[in-house]
Amino acid sequence: MTHPPTSLLVVRGEKAERRLWTLLAALFALVAGVNVILAVSEAAWWQGAVAALFLAVAVACGRQSKRAGN
């Protein structure tokens, strides 16, 4: 059984895609910042590792945002 394509109420295009990647990068950077604060205040090494992981994802989203704009 096939389904008809769903109509999303989302703007599509390069500009919208760039905004989405930028928003994701900002959110991941925010989460990384919170994890850094928690890692320092609680001296938890694993939260520092999670913060580094989130920061790496934020950088990757930022790079993808630049590619989407080209």
Residue pairs with C-beta under 8 A, 6 or more apart in sequence:
10 16
14 68
14 69
15 69
17 68
18 65
18 68
18 69
21 61
21 62
21 64
21 65
21 68
22 61
22 62
22 65
24 61
25 58
25 59
25 61
25 62
25 65
26 58
28 54
28 55
28 57
28 58
28 61
29 54
29 55
29 58
31 54
32 51
32 52
32 54
32 55
32 58
33 51
35 47
35 48
35 50
35 51
35 54
36 47
36 48
36 51
38 44
38 47
39 45
39 47
39 48
39 50
39 51
